[in-house]
Amino acid sequence: MNQQFSRRRFIGLTATTAGMFTIVPSYAVSGLGHVAPSDKLNIAGIGVGGKGNVNLNNMKSENMVALCDIDRQYAKRCFDGFPGARQYVDYRRMFDEIGKSIDAVVIATPDHTHAVCAMAAMQSGKHVYVQKPLTHSVYESRMLLEASRRYKAVTQMGNEGHSNDTVSEVCEWIWSGAIGEITRVDAWTNRPIWPQGLTRPEQGMWTPDHIDWDLFIGPAPMRPYHRAYHPWDWRGWWDFGTGALGDMACHVLDVAFAAMKLGHPVSVEASATAINTESAPVASTIQYDFPARAREGKVNMPAVTVYWYDGGLLPRRPEGLPDGEALGTGANGVIFHGSKGKLVCGNYGENYQLLPESKFANMAKPAARLRRVETSHEMDWVRACKESPENRVLPLSNFEYSGPLNEMVVMGNLAVRLKSLNKKLAWDGPNMRITNLADSDVIRVTNGIPGQEPRRVTLNAKQAAEEYIRHTYRQGWSLGV
């Protein structure tokens, strides 16, 4: 039987052909090592040309009922890979036409449209898997978390390494007290590996016939099409992406957020290369300050400062790391500075090592405390979607965890964009606001609007911060909350 059939099509087919063959009960088919059509999750994908295609192929045991992308050419590989799925350009039309046959939605659009797509899916009764960063802004992240509770959706952010055993193992080492109390964490990435620090192209281009540019723009302010934005380089533009921090910190800072139980920072401060109104900087450093947290395992959780480095900037090498050995995985990594030693690892805890090696070489690994994922990040979400609500075990990066993680990440861009204030920003996480901005505070940035000479412009800091925290959507778009 064609495994691309939806449940509704399968039921309709069996009803009209009952006299032709005997139907094997789903429990019997499943017992033979196969997945019955009625046991498959009906999945739709929104934004399937890049990472969405990877995610969907990692769920290919399920039933792909619909694929949606604003670029038919970029999405062709995914369309060809799932020929039984209906194809759409506009996700809203997809929900209107076949919403009742969709159980769950995978969203891998550019950052600025994650929230509107995910909210529409949850309001339609769907479970959602949303690529990282979860949202473009702090406010959007908070709204998706609240919606997941209201609609009882099974959720997962696409920071796939969070389901790796190494994240759990690093947490368990930290909580065992092996390296003592931690008051500093360093984290870094070699990103961006796409253009940043740019001003807008002076002239637009004709939009190719295979692209719906209005839908790409979505809730952002309209601008002419240019290949500098799509299909991949949107990451460096403030209207569409969140720069190196937004792209990579949901990966790299994930293990620190989990192990250190971080929550909301109380202040943040940034340094960066030249800032303009259009594009994220080439390189930046960010200092997040967190208050003391509750004791975890054998260690207290004192106040801790987390330092972020991107664009090729790196922290100092820790004592005890052998000469010539790369930090973490080289491109990305984390250093936990404890009172009894240090733990160095790559993103998601990969290749972790405790320093000095002579002290920890014979120390037994702590007992496992956290659940291990036996399949994959994507299939763990699929499993949870299928479970009954009363017996459901949520996937590890559900919005209760990844929502606050994402808030911490994207609010770091507030410090980057407001860095000309030359002060540490006090952050009220529960109320999503900076508390130490005066009405008279201004920021000075380079204007990146095409057709105008690059020049310093002055913006009211309070108004700018409010817009960065909670965007004004283009007319016709809203979160529906």
Secondary structure by P-SEA (a helix, b strand, c coil): ccccccaaaaaaaaaacccccccccaaaaaaacccccccccbbbbcccccaaaaaaaaaccccccbbbbcccccaaaaaaacccccccccaaaaaacccccccbbbbbccccaaaaaaaaaaaacccccccccccccaaaaaaaaaaaaaacccccccccccccaaaaaaaaaaaacccccccbbbbbbcccccccccccccccccccccccccccccccccccccccccccccccccccccccccccccccaaaaaaaacccccccccccccccccccccccbbbbbbbccccccccccccbbbbbbbcccccccccccccccccccccccbbbbbcccbbbbbcccccccccccccccccccccccccccccccaaaaaaaaaacccccccccccccccaaaaaaaaaaaaaaaaaccccbbbbbbccccccccccccbbbbbbbccccccbbbbbccaaaaaaaaacccccccccccc
